[in-house]
Amino acid sequence: MNHSPDLTSPAPADTYAGDVPRPAEPPQIGPNATSAADSPAPREPRSRWARLWRNLGRDSVLIAPSLLISLIAFPVLITLFSISIATVIVWVGVILLPLTLTVARAFGNLSRGRARAWGAPITEAAPRPRGRGLRWWLAPLTDARAWLDLLFETVFALPIRLFTFSVCLAWFAGSLGGITHFFWGAFVPDGGGNTVDFVVAWVTNSPVTDLGFAAEATFQFIVGIILLLTFPFVLHAMALLEIVAIRAALSHDVEGAGAAQDPGGPRTTAVAAGPAAGSQAAPEASSNPSRFQMVTGGEGWFWLISVFVGVVLVAISWPVTTVLYDVPTVFAMLIALAQSAALVLAVRWPIPAIGLGLLAQIVSILLTSDISGAVQPFTVTSLLALVFLHLIIGLRHRWFHLVALWSASAVIGVLTLLLPYADGLVGAFANVITTLSIAAGAGIIGVIGNFLIQGRRQLETERELSAAELAKRQELEERNRIAQELHDVVAHSMSVISVQATTAKYRLPGLDERSLGEFDSMASSARQALTEMRGLLAILRGGRDADLAPQPTVDDIPALVDVTRGSGAVVELDFPAEPLSLSPTTSLTAFRVVQESLSNALRHSAGAPVAVTVTVIGSRLEISVLNGEPDGGSDAGGHSHLGGGFGIKGMRERVEALNGSLQVGPTEAGGFAVRASLPVE
């Protein structure tokens, strides 16, 4: 990673471009020379196998210690939290609960750090100001992030990590066991048939036949190879599952900086105004959120809770529906899966969720209507599923979705009263009234929670916008101040130079033609500088017409060299004869690099010959400005007391912004070289 130098701190007065060449990477002069920009941070491996090997390493580092961390965090946090709640009545819990939340925050930051090391775009949650004394100790009680960390580490982390670790361990153990079955399989007691015997019998629909140890070992070896080849992909999938959970639950923007929406309204992305131009923003704030961030950012906890409730509901509803209501196992499984899937869909897609949930309710009612001695028409598990569905719809979507869900549930309940129930109409009617009442209460709670969440999000958005507007206003004021200084000092001086050079032939009679040409060249350069200064001032002041001002291009380099020669410098130019097809930004950058390099050569190496080369090699535009050894008027090594190195810093920023490379440094012959490589496209 290239670290930009501090542009606000000038270099010492006796140096020229204090950070060029960069200390850790001395310049290399020659045809094969490379620069710091040519050797950026390690790139992503290009080959598929290289990427696979890299993912295997980082996924293993993520998955391997996860279960151990949760096995430590879970009992510690549960014990501390239980003791805190049990002793809160005697005020001991009030003292222990902040400690519990602090420990939970530490485990949460550990999970964030591991996810960040894996490569997930997540930053550590910044601690809130805690005050002093007793307020410092009790501050975690008001920190919502600490409570969420406690909830994640005690409820969600252990099941998720147990699942991912178990799958990876079983997959890897199965692969090793299958590959090595030739060595240890012969020592296993015969249990009445091998795996391959049952597979062959099932495929051929024939009786089980003992095919021998060789067939079993070969079969196990093939299975082991398949498991081993697919293990990296399974490991990566499990790592992604854990990262999604961490990103969803432990992201610092989970409470509103992610996806904001009108209460139940259409989804919009709340993008706060960016930082002032020229400032460096955090990586996550510098670009629009990706789809992954949108799904796992603002909605993270809704996804986690809905999936968790869905899994628990399947684990309860399937056996309960099968045993208590005598529903066939397959149908009970489908009903439980449909009810749970409706809860997950309700986080993002309300209409499919409502349709699937109501369909599951109808099927459940029809299959249990003739069962005697059970609650009807809505079973206990169906009531729970319907209540959670109303709650999620109320929290996440518009009020009319909730009204439509409750109304359809009411219609279904009323229509089911027409069915002949084993326990009679009175029990069924009481069940319908109870179910609809509880569902309505859950929906109302969801709507109230939705309004509270949206109110907080809108408040946070307003605060972010206010802070962004304040920063923008402060930046504009600073830019106006700089523009005023440039106008009053630099522009005034350039105007004086232009006027003096233009009127020299009238004020100084008897000048020869060469002197008149020099003054005309000075006047032309001063006028051009004033024109560019006006454009710069318009940009600094935020003028709307700033972008309309013509900018120099690479085709203006020959004219620039001619003007430089007019000052008496010896400049050689190697420029392509055919027109160069470059983007406007690349063309302007090429001109500025040559312009700054020539300016530096004139100021720091007066009298030295300069060679400018502009060529296109493949898909790169190569620029070289090389000046020879300076005369005695400059310091040794081509360094002068003039300048603070800001020009070369600006060149480096321009070039690196286009993914180009810049090499600047002294040559072995005592001169100075500037080499830039820019992409043509």
BAROGU-884280 format. One line per field, with one value per residue (C-alpha): residue number from 1; x, y, z. Coordinates in nm, 2 decimals. Each point is the difference from the previous one (the first is absolute). Layout:
BEGIN
num: NUM,...
c1: X,...
c2: Y,...
c3: Z,...
//
This chain:
BEGIN
num: 1,2,3,4,5,6,7,8,9,10,11,12,13,14,15,16,17,18,19,20,21,22,23,24,25,26,27,28,29,30,31,32,33,34,35,36,37,38,39,40,41,42,43,44,45,46,47,48,49,50,51,52,53,54,55,56,57,58,59,60,61,62,63,64,65,66,67,68,69,70,71,72,73,74,75,76,77,78,79,80,81,82,83,84,85,86,87,88,89,90,91,92,93,94,95,96,97,98,99,100,101,102,103,104,105,106,107,108,109,110,111,112,113,114,115,116,117,118,119,120,121,122,123,124,125,126,127,128,129,130,131,132,133,134,135,136,137,138,139,140,141,142,143,144,145,146,147,148,149,150,151,152,153,154,155,156,157,158,159,160,161,162,163,164,165,166,167,168,169,170,171,172,173,174,175,176,177,178,179,180,181,182,183,184,185,186,187,188,189,190,191,192,193,194,195,196,197,198,199,200,201,202,203,204,205,206,207,208,209,210,211,212,213,214,215,216,217,218,219,220,221,222,223,224,225,226,227,228,229,230,231,232,233,234,235,236,237,238,239,240,241,242,243,244,245,246,247,248,249,250,251,252,253,254,255,256,257,258,259,260,261,262,263,264,265,266,267,268,269,270,271,272,273,274,275,276,277,278,279,280,281,282,283,284,285,286,287,288,289,290,291,292,293,294,295,296,297,298,299,300,301,302,303,304,305,306,307,308,309,310,311,312,313,314,315,316,317,318,319,320,321,322,323,324,325,326,327,328,329,330,331,332,333,334,335,336,337,338,339,340,341,342,343,344,345,346,347,348,349,350,351,352,353,354,355,356,357,358,359,360,361,362,363,364,365,366,367,368,369,370,371,372,373,374,375,376,377,378,379,380,381,382,383,384,385,386,387,388,389,390,391,392,393,394,395,396,397,398,399,400,401,402,403,404,405,406,407,408,409,410,411,412,413,414,415,416,417,418,419,420,421,422,423,424,425,426,427,428,429,430,431,432,433,434,435,436,437,438,439,440,441,442,443,444,445,446,447,448,449,450,451,452,453,454,455,456,457,458,459,460,461,462,463,464,465,466,467,468,469,470,471,472,473,474,475,476,477,478,479,480,481,482,483,484,485,486,487,488,489,490,491,492,493,494,495,496,497,498,499,500,501,502,503,504,505,506,507,508,509,510,511,512,513,514,515,516,517,518,519,520,521,522,523,524,525,526,527,528,529,530,531,532,533,534,535,536,537,538,539,540,541,542,543,544,545,546,547,548,549,550,551,552,553,554,555,556,557,558,559,560,561,562,563,564,565,566,567,568,569,570,571,572,573,574,575,576,577,578,579,580,581,582,583,584,585,586,587,588,589,590,591,592,593,594,595,596,597,598,599,600,601,602,603,604,605,606,607,608,609,610,611,612,613,614,615,616,617,618,619,620,621,622,623,624,625,626,627,628,629,630,631,632,633,634,635,636,637,638,639,640,641,642,643,644,645,646,647,648,649,650,651,652,653,654,655,656,657,658,659,660,661,662,663,664,665,666,667,668,669,670,671,672,673,674,675,676,677,678,679,680,681
c1: 0.00,0.14,-0.03,-0.04,0.23,-0.13,-0.05,-0.04,0.36,0.26,0.33,0.31,0.13,0.33,-0.17,-0.18,-0.31,0.09,-0.20,0.14,0.14,-0.18,0.23,-0.09,0.03,0.31,-0.04,0.13,0.10,0.01,-0.23,-0.11,-0.05,-0.31,-0.15,-0.20,-0.32,0.10,0.01,-0.33,-0.13,-0.03,-0.27,-0.27,0.13,-0.10,-0.01,-0.30,0.23,0.19,-0.33,-0.12,0.31,-0.02,-0.37,0.09,0.25,-0.21,-0.32,0.18,0.13,-0.35,-0.18,0.25,-0.01,-0.36,-0.16,0.27,-0.07,-0.37,0.05,0.19,-0.23,-0.33,0.04,0.19,-0.27,-0.30,0.15,0.07,-0.34,-0.19,0.17,-0.06,-0.37,-0.04,0.17,-0.13,-0.27,0.28,0.19,0.29,-0.12,0.00,0.38,0.05,-0.21,0.23,0.28,-0.20,-0.06,0.36,0.11,-0.26,0.13,0.35,-0.11,-0.20,0.31,0.20,-0.26,0.02,0.38,0.00,-0.25,0.21,0.31,-0.20,-0.07,-0.36,-0.08,-0.07,0.16,0.03,-0.29,0.13,-0.06,-0.25,0.12,-0.03,0.05,0.16,-0.05,-0.32,-0.13,0.31,-0.08,-0.37,0.05,-0.02,-0.36,-0.10,0.21,-0.23,0.30,0.11,-0.34,0.00,0.35,-0.13,-0.30,0.21,0.27,-0.24,-0.28,0.12,0.37,0.02,-0.26,0.15,0.36,-0.09,-0.17,0.28,0.27,-0.18,-0.06,0.36,0.14,-0.23,0.07,0.37,0.00,-0.22,0.25,0.30,-0.18,-0.10,0.34,0.17,-0.26,0.25,0.21,-0.25,-0.31,0.12,0.01,-0.37,-0.23,-0.24,-0.34,-0.20,0.07,0.21,-0.11,0.07,-0.22,-0.30,0.06,0.02,-0.30,-0.20,0.11,-0.06,-0.31,0.15,0.08,0.30,0.31,0.35,0.23,0.31,0.25,0.16,-0.33,-0.08,0.35,-0.02,-0.35,0.12,0.31,-0.21,-0.24,0.30,0.15,-0.33,-0.04,0.36,-0.04,-0.32,0.13,0.13,-0.33,-0.19,0.25,-0.05,-0.37,0.01,0.23,-0.23,-0.29,0.19,0.11,-0.36,-0.11,0.27,-0.05,-0.38,0.02,0.32,0.03,0.01,-0.26,-0.26,-0.23,-0.07,0.30,-0.08,-0.33,-0.26,-0.36,-0.32,-0.21,-0.09,0.06,0.21,0.36,0.25,0.36,0.09,0.34,0.13,0.18,0.36,0.29,0.13,0.20,0.36,-0.06,0.05,-0.30,-0.02,-0.02,-0.36,-0.11,0.18,-0.23,-0.36,-0.08,0.01,-0.30,0.18,0.04,-0.36,-0.14,0.23,0.03,-0.33,-0.20,0.26,-0.18,-0.33,0.15,0.18,-0.31,-0.24,0.24,0.04,-0.37,-0.06,0.25,-0.15,-0.35,0.09,0.16,-0.32,-0.28,0.10,-0.01,-0.29,-0.22,0.09,-0.05,-0.29,-0.20,0.08,0.10,0.22,0.37,0.06,-0.29,0.10,0.35,-0.13,-0.23,0.27,0.25,-0.26,-0.09,0.37,0.08,-0.28,0.17,0.33,-0.16,-0.19,0.32,0.03,-0.30,-0.33,-0.25,0.17,0.04,-0.37,-0.11,0.22,-0.09,-0.37,0.03,0.18,-0.28,-0.27,0.17,0.06,-0.37,-0.13,0.23,-0.09,-0.37,-0.11,0.24,-0.18,0.14,0.24,-0.01,-0.17,-0.02,0.34,0.24,0.24,0.30,-0.21,-0.10,0.36,0.09,-0.28,0.09,0.36,-0.10,-0.22,0.28,0.26,-0.24,-0.09,0.37,0.12,-0.27,-0.30,-0.30,-0.23,0.21,-0.08,-0.37,-0.01,0.17,-0.23,-0.32,0.09,0.07,-0.34,-0.17,0.17,-0.10,-0.36,-0.03,0.15,-0.28,-0.22,0.20,-0.12,0.24,0.03,-0.02,-0.29,-0.05,0.05,0.36,0.08,-0.15,0.19,0.32,-0.05,-0.08,0.31,0.23,-0.12,0.03,0.35,0.10,-0.15,0.20,0.32,-0.07,-0.06,0.32,0.18,-0.15,0.10,0.35,0.02,-0.09,0.27,0.26,-0.08,0.00,0.34,0.13,-0.14,0.17,0.33,-0.03,-0.08,0.31,0.22,-0.14,0.05,0.36,0.07,-0.15,0.21,0.31,-0.08,-0.06,0.33,0.18,-0.16,0.10,0.36,0.01,-0.13,0.27,0.26,-0.15,0.01,0.37,0.08,-0.19,0.16,0.36,0.07,-0.24,0.10,0.37,-0.07,-0.20,0.29,0.24,-0.24,-0.04,0.37,0.09,-0.27,0.10,0.38,0.03,-0.16,0.18,0.34,0.07,0.29,-0.06,0.12,-0.23,0.13,-0.08,-0.35,-0.06,0.10,-0.24,-0.28,0.06,-0.01,-0.32,-0.16,0.10,-0.13,-0.33,-0.03,0.08,-0.26,-0.26,0.07,0.00,-0.35,-0.11,0.16,-0.17,-0.33,0.04,0.11,-0.31,-0.23,-0.09,-0.24,0.20,0.33,-0.03,-0.07,0.35,0.22,0.27,0.34,0.05,0.29,-0.01,0.11,0.33,0.19,-0.12,0.10,0.35,0.03,-0.09,0.26,0.26,-0.08,0.14,0.34,-0.02,0.12,-0.29,-0.02,-0.35,-0.08,-0.37,-0.22,-0.08,-0.35,-0.28,-0.03,-0.34,-0.02,-0.28,-0.02,0.12,0.30,0.08,-0.01,0.21,0.27,0.02,0.02,0.28,0.21,-0.08,0.10,0.31,0.12,-0.07,0.20,0.29,0.00,-0.01,0.24,0.23,0.04,0.20,-0.02,-0.13,-0.34,-0.13,-0.38,-0.13,-0.37,-0.07,-0.28,0.11,-0.28,-0.28,0.22,0.10,0.37,0.13,0.36,0.16,0.37,0.23,0.38,0.24,-0.07,0.24,0.18,-0.30,-0.18,0.08,0.16,-0.22,-0.24,-0.16,-0.08,-0.12,-0.31,-0.32,-0.14,-0.07,-0.37,0.01,0.13,-0.25,-0.27,0.13,0.01,-0.36,-0.12,0.18,-0.10,-0.36,0.00,0.16,0.32,0.36,0.25,0.37,0.20,0.36,0.36,0.19,0.34,0.14,-0.11,-0.31,-0.37,-0.26,-0.38,-0.16,-0.38,-0.21,-0.37,-0.27,-0.11,-0.37
c2: 0.00,0.34,0.26,0.35,0.25,0.28,0.29,0.25,-0.04,0.14,-0.17,0.15,0.30,-0.16,-0.30,-0.06,-0.23,-0.15,-0.32,-0.07,-0.26,-0.18,-0.11,-0.37,-0.02,0.17,0.10,-0.21,0.17,-0.21,-0.16,-0.26,0.23,-0.02,0.23,-0.03,0.05,-0.29,-0.23,0.05,-0.21,-0.37,-0.05,-0.26,-0.33,-0.03,-0.38,-0.19,-0.24,0.29,0.16,-0.34,-0.05,0.36,-0.05,-0.34,0.17,0.29,-0.21,-0.25,0.28,0.13,-0.33,-0.19,0.22,0.11,-0.28,0.03,0.37,-0.06,-0.28,0.26,0.29,-0.17,-0.14,0.32,0.23,-0.22,-0.03,0.37,0.10,-0.25,0.11,0.36,-0.05,-0.21,0.25,0.32,0.02,0.05,0.24,-0.24,-0.08,0.37,-0.01,-0.33,0.07,0.27,-0.25,-0.25,0.24,0.10,-0.36,-0.05,0.31,-0.15,-0.33,0.20,0.20,-0.33,-0.13,0.32,-0.01,-0.36,0.09,0.30,-0.22,-0.23,0.29,0.10,0.37,0.05,0.25,-0.02,0.18,0.32,0.01,0.27,0.27,-0.14,0.30,-0.04,-0.17,-0.20,0.13,-0.16,-0.34,0.01,0.14,-0.35,-0.03,0.27,-0.14,-0.17,-0.15,-0.18,-0.16,-0.12,-0.14,-0.19,-0.13,-0.12,-0.17,-0.18,-0.09,-0.01,-0.05,-0.35,-0.17,0.15,-0.08,-0.35,-0.07,0.14,-0.17,-0.33,0.00,0.09,-0.26,-0.28,0.08,0.00,-0.31,-0.18,0.08,-0.12,-0.31,-0.09,0.05,-0.20,-0.28,-0.24,0.02,-0.02,-0.15,-0.36,0.04,0.10,-0.29,-0.12,0.14,-0.19,0.20,0.28,0.34,-0.09,-0.31,0.20,0.26,-0.26,-0.18,0.32,0.10,-0.34,-0.07,-0.34,-0.18,0.11,-0.19,0.01,0.14,-0.03,0.23,0.12,0.13,0.18,0.15,0.12,0.15,0.17,0.14,0.15,0.15,0.14,0.16,0.16,0.13,0.13,0.18,0.16,0.09,0.34,0.11,-0.14,0.18,0.32,-0.03,-0.05,0.30,0.22,-0.12,0.11,0.33,0.08,-0.06,0.22,0.27,0.00,0.01,0.18,0.27,0.34,0.14,-0.26,0.24,0.24,0.09,-0.28,-0.03,0.26,0.00,0.17,-0.19,-0.31,0.20,-0.07,-0.06,0.27,0.03,0.28,0.12,0.28,0.28,-0.08,0.17,0.32,-0.01,-0.08,-0.18,-0.37,-0.20,-0.34,-0.28,-0.08,0.36,0.07,-0.19,-0.10,-0.31,-0.33,-0.24,-0.22,0.30,0.11,-0.35,-0.06,0.36,0.16,-0.33,-0.22,-0.06,-0.06,-0.27,-0.16,0.00,-0.12,-0.29,-0.09,0.00,-0.19,-0.27,-0.03,-0.01,-0.29,-0.19,0.04,0.01,-0.31,-0.26,0.18,0.00,-0.36,-0.14,0.21,0.05,-0.33,0.17,-0.21,0.08,0.13,0.24,0.12,0.06,0.20,0.21,0.08,0.09,0.22,0.19,0.05,0.11,0.26,0.15,0.04,0.13,0.26,0.19,0.11,-0.12,0.05,-0.12,-0.34,-0.05,0.08,-0.24,-0.28,0.04,0.00,-0.30,-0.19,0.10,-0.12,-0.34,-0.04,0.07,-0.24,-0.28,0.04,0.07,-0.35,-0.06,-0.03,0.14,0.25,0.38,0.10,0.14,0.18,-0.24,0.13,0.01,0.17,0.26,0.07,0.02,0.24,0.22,0.03,0.07,0.29,0.13,0.00,0.14,0.28,0.08,-0.01,0.11,0.23,-0.01,-0.12,-0.32,-0.06,0.08,-0.24,-0.28,0.04,0.03,-0.31,-0.19,0.11,-0.11,-0.34,-0.03,0.09,-0.24,-0.28,0.02,-0.15,-0.32,-0.29,0.00,-0.30,0.22,0.22,0.36,0.16,-0.11,0.09,0.35,0.06,-0.11,0.24,0.30,-0.08,-0.04,0.32,0.20,-0.11,0.05,0.36,0.08,-0.13,0.21,0.32,-0.06,-0.04,0.33,0.19,-0.15,0.10,0.36,0.01,-0.15,0.23,0.30,-0.08,-0.06,0.33,0.17,-0.16,0.09,0.36,0.01,-0.14,0.25,0.29,-0.11,-0.04,0.34,0.16,-0.17,0.11,0.36,0.01,-0.14,0.26,0.27,-0.13,-0.03,0.36,0.12,-0.18,0.13,0.36,-0.04,-0.13,0.29,0.27,-0.13,-0.23,0.13,0.36,-0.08,-0.18,0.29,0.23,-0.23,-0.01,0.38,0.06,-0.25,0.14,0.36,-0.06,0.10,0.33,0.08,-0.12,0.13,-0.14,-0.37,-0.24,-0.27,-0.28,0.20,0.09,-0.37,-0.09,0.26,-0.12,-0.35,0.11,0.19,-0.30,-0.24,0.25,0.03,-0.38,-0.03,0.26,-0.19,-0.32,0.19,0.12,-0.35,-0.12,0.28,-0.09,-0.36,0.10,0.23,-0.27,0.18,-0.18,0.10,-0.14,-0.32,0.20,0.15,-0.17,-0.22,-0.07,-0.35,-0.21,0.16,0.33,-0.15,0.11,0.36,-0.02,-0.12,0.29,0.25,-0.16,0.03,0.37,0.04,-0.11,-0.36,-0.28,-0.25,-0.30,-0.14,-0.35,0.01,-0.24,0.13,-0.17,0.14,-0.15,-0.14,0.06,0.06,0.37,-0.08,-0.19,0.26,0.28,-0.20,-0.06,0.37,0.09,-0.25,0.14,0.36,-0.06,-0.19,0.28,0.26,-0.20,-0.04,0.38,0.09,-0.27,-0.08,0.33,-0.04,-0.38,-0.16,-0.16,-0.30,-0.06,-0.33,-0.08,-0.35,-0.26,-0.35,-0.25,0.13,0.24,0.36,0.03,0.35,0.08,0.33,-0.02,0.29,-0.02,0.12,0.35,0.29,0.15,0.21,-0.28,-0.22,-0.33,-0.29,0.23,0.12,0.36,0.20,0.10,-0.19,-0.23,-0.30,0.07,-0.02,-0.36,-0.10,0.14,-0.19,-0.32,0.05,0.07,-0.31,-0.24,0.12,-0.15,-0.33,0.12,-0.01,0.28,-0.02,0.31,0.01,0.10,-0.18,-0.16,0.28,0.27,0.10,-0.05,-0.22,-0.01,-0.31,-0.04,-0.29,0.06,-0.23,0.10,-0.10
c3: 0.00,-0.09,0.27,-0.13,0.16,0.21,-0.24,0.29,0.12,-0.24,-0.04,0.16,-0.18,-0.11,-0.17,-0.32,0.02,0.33,-0.06,-0.35,-0.05,0.28,0.28,-0.01,-0.38,-0.14,-0.37,-0.28,-0.32,-0.31,-0.25,0.25,0.29,0.21,0.25,0.32,-0.19,-0.24,0.30,0.19,0.28,-0.09,-0.25,0.01,-0.14,-0.36,-0.05,0.13,0.20,0.15,0.12,0.12,0.21,0.14,0.09,0.16,0.23,0.11,0.03,0.23,0.22,0.03,0.07,0.21,0.32,-0.04,0.21,0.27,0.03,0.03,0.25,0.22,-0.07,0.05,0.36,0.11,-0.13,0.11,0.35,0.04,-0.14,0.21,0.32,-0.10,-0.05,0.31,0.22,-0.15,0.28,0.26,-0.23,-0.05,-0.35,-0.09,0.06,-0.18,-0.30,-0.14,0.04,-0.20,-0.28,-0.01,-0.03,-0.27,-0.18,0.01,-0.15,-0.26,-0.09,-0.03,-0.25,-0.19,-0.01,-0.12,-0.27,-0.10,-0.02,-0.23,-0.23,0.09,-0.02,0.37,0.24,0.37,0.18,0.16,0.37,0.13,0.24,0.35,0.23,0.34,0.33,0.03,-0.33,-0.16,0.15,-0.08,-0.36,-0.17,0.12,-0.25,-0.28,-0.25,-0.18,0.32,0.05,-0.36,0.04,0.31,-0.19,-0.30,0.21,0.23,-0.24,-0.36,-0.01,0.17,-0.23,-0.31,0.08,0.13,-0.34,-0.21,0.20,0.00,-0.37,-0.08,0.24,-0.12,-0.36,0.05,0.22,-0.25,-0.28,0.20,0.12,-0.35,-0.15,0.28,0.01,-0.16,0.32,0.28,-0.16,0.03,0.38,0.03,0.11,-0.26,0.09,-0.26,-0.31,-0.13,-0.14,-0.36,0.05,0.10,-0.27,-0.28,0.14,0.00,-0.35,-0.16,0.22,0.09,0.33,0.20,-0.11,0.16,-0.27,0.21,0.16,-0.32,-0.13,0.33,0.01,-0.36,0.06,0.32,-0.18,-0.28,0.25,0.20,-0.31,-0.08,0.35,0.00,-0.33,0.11,0.35,-0.09,-0.14,0.30,0.23,-0.19,0.02,0.37,0.04,-0.20,0.22,0.31,-0.16,-0.10,0.35,0.15,-0.26,0.06,0.38,0.09,-0.27,0.16,-0.25,0.08,0.18,-0.29,-0.21,-0.23,-0.17,0.11,-0.11,0.07,0.26,-0.20,-0.32,-0.30,0.07,-0.06,0.09,0.24,-0.13,0.21,-0.17,-0.05,0.15,-0.13,-0.31,0.06,0.33,0.04,0.09,0.14,-0.25,0.07,-0.03,-0.32,-0.23,-0.02,0.20,-0.18,-0.01,0.25,0.24,-0.06,0.08,0.31,0.12,0.10,-0.02,0.17,0.33,-0.17,-0.22,0.30,0.22,-0.27,-0.10,0.37,0.07,-0.32,0.09,0.35,-0.14,-0.24,0.29,0.21,-0.26,-0.19,0.29,0.17,-0.31,-0.07,0.35,0.15,-0.32,-0.17,-0.32,-0.24,0.06,-0.36,0.02,0.35,-0.13,-0.30,0.22,0.25,-0.28,-0.17,0.32,0.08,-0.36,0.02,0.30,-0.18,-0.32,0.21,0.07,-0.36,-0.21,0.18,-0.27,-0.06,0.38,0.06,-0.28,0.12,0.37,-0.07,-0.23,0.27,0.25,-0.24,-0.05,0.37,0.08,-0.27,0.12,0.37,-0.01,0.09,0.29,0.33,0.33,-0.16,-0.04,-0.32,-0.27,0.06,0.16,0.26,-0.24,-0.26,0.25,0.08,-0.37,-0.07,0.30,-0.11,-0.36,0.11,0.22,-0.28,-0.26,0.24,0.08,-0.36,-0.24,-0.06,0.22,-0.28,-0.03,0.36,-0.05,-0.30,0.20,0.30,-0.22,-0.20,0.32,0.14,-0.32,0.02,0.36,-0.06,-0.30,0.19,0.25,-0.27,0.01,0.23,0.29,0.23,0.31,-0.12,-0.10,0.34,0.04,-0.36,0.03,0.32,-0.17,-0.29,0.22,0.21,-0.30,-0.17,0.32,0.07,-0.36,0.00,0.32,-0.16,-0.31,0.20,0.20,-0.34,-0.14,0.32,-0.02,-0.37,0.08,0.27,-0.22,-0.29,0.23,0.13,-0.36,-0.12,0.30,-0.08,-0.36,0.09,0.22,-0.27,-0.25,0.24,0.07,-0.37,-0.08,0.28,-0.14,-0.35,0.11,0.19,-0.30,-0.23,0.24,0.00,-0.37,-0.04,0.23,-0.20,-0.32,0.14,0.09,-0.34,-0.16,0.21,-0.01,-0.29,-0.25,0.08,-0.05,-0.33,-0.12,0.08,-0.19,-0.30,-0.01,0.03,-0.27,-0.23,0.04,0.00,-0.37,0.07,0.33,-0.11,-0.35,-0.21,0.09,-0.26,-0.16,0.23,0.31,-0.13,-0.07,0.36,0.14,-0.23,0.12,0.36,-0.05,-0.18,0.29,0.26,-0.19,-0.02,0.37,0.08,-0.21,0.19,0.33,-0.08,-0.06,0.32,0.19,-0.15,0.11,0.35,0.03,-0.12,-0.32,-0.23,-0.31,0.12,-0.20,-0.32,0.00,-0.26,0.14,-0.16,-0.15,-0.10,-0.35,0.17,0.11,-0.31,0.05,0.37,-0.11,-0.24,0.27,0.23,-0.28,-0.02,0.35,-0.13,0.12,-0.23,-0.03,-0.22,-0.08,-0.12,-0.07,-0.21,-0.35,0.00,0.22,0.34,0.10,0.38,0.25,0.11,0.35,-0.12,-0.26,0.26,0.24,-0.27,-0.07,0.37,0.06,-0.29,0.11,0.36,-0.10,-0.23,0.26,0.26,-0.26,-0.06,0.37,0.14,-0.29,-0.19,-0.32,0.00,-0.32,0.02,-0.20,-0.01,-0.14,-0.05,-0.14,-0.01,0.09,-0.01,0.21,0.20,-0.07,0.11,0.09,0.07,0.09,0.06,0.06,0.01,0.27,0.11,-0.02,0.29,0.09,0.17,0.29,-0.06,-0.09,-0.18,0.33,0.05,0.29,-0.20,0.04,0.26,-0.21,-0.04,-0.38,-0.01,0.27,-0.22,-0.30,0.20,0.11,-0.35,-0.14,0.27,-0.02,-0.36,0.12,-0.16,0.14,0.06,0.05,0.10,0.11,-0.08,-0.28,0.03,-0.23,0.25,-0.17,0.08,-0.15,0.00,-0.15,0.00,-0.14,-0.06,-0.13,-0.35,0.06
//
